[in-house]
């Protein structure tokens, strides 16, 4: 009889330990926060998690020495203004939303809450989250802090730490600040509008070196020495763009553009225009560029040995673009 009673007590202790460990391993993760949201959110967003959050609140009331760790997360989404420097603030804001919900709605003592943040460089809604978990390790944090404050002074020992070589660190920073950008859209020219694409290498989203190429897909008519020719148009050029203020999406453009109208029968130009371009570029949206430039170009017609300077040309280019890398 004593043996049975002893076994019952042992199983009861095991059950209590398991239940205690389960209580202290509680965690609720709320994914898919809306992009850019950090200060407020509709209350219905948390409704699917109310039962789990209530269980966390009950555990904290049962164990006053326990602590709840709230973590706010942000992904690598880049914003045009300040680029992706907004994300750490978004992560903290999401943690504070969950903290206020637990304190105001579930009546958790705010002294039992610790807030952390996580700033991920990977893009995806699963990294825009807030989570809460009960952590037993923080139960005696007050006592441990008191012991640290009251400990006797210790002798300082200087230890040489061999880390990553400085040259390697500088090299990594340089690589992280270089980015690539691709664009596609329409460009005007002295001979009409044509489709164009662009490729750019940039530094910190402030200095860009960009190549532009374009070619029409349709035929145009051009009369040359009494002969009607079918022609197409093409453009090629290079530009350097500087954004003086990172908070203002307007850059200064300078470069060289060459435009040709090509006879399809001979595949030689019948008209040619080339010269400097100088103007401005604006980005009204995160993926749209509008470039306006003045182009005092030299123009030539097939069969002539000299070019005439034309100073009446303004060019407009509208492109959708996508950038990769480039740092903050």
PyMOL commands that set and color helices and strands:
alter all, ss='L'
color gray80, all
select helices_A, chain A and resi 2-24+43-62+87-104+110-112+125-127+136-138+141-150+166-176
alter helices_A, ss='H'
color red, helices_A
select strands_A, chain A and resi 27-30+67-74+113-119+130-135+178-187+194-203+207-215+220-224+227-242+250-263+268-285+288-294+297-301+308-310+314-325
alter strands_A, ss='S'
color yellow, strands_A
deselect
rebuild
show_as cartoon
